[in-house]
Amino acid sequence: MKGMALLAAAAVAVGAAQLANGANGVALDEPAVSVGDPSIFYRLHVLGESESCRIEKGPAARGGDSQLLAGEKCAAIFPAIGRARAWRESDEGTVDFVDQSGGVVATFAVADGSAYESFSPGLPIMALVAVAE
């Protein structure tokens, strides 16, 4: 049973790495940069989708959350993202996309320095790739 869990985790890591590197014929037309750079935005890539969309971390609001600005294609490639209104960072470095009622739509963790990988929901696997303006 433990071996199956390790195999599943490896498959998720490989899939997320492929997303971050432009798998499924999705070319990354912007150069990758380090997460945390204030002059960047993100491309949301969803495993199995040929399109990606723009995600921006907007200005901080009350309570420390930042406004989440999702491009028009985002709801088409992952409908729950269309409900996300806030970008919430934890002390551990994870990022939650939060809807208007405070519910978490998706959770991401820092991957390789230029991307975040989703770990909740379990499917679809998603990657946020940082790109320069």
Disulfide bonds with the S-S distance in Angstrom:
Cys53-Cys74 2.00
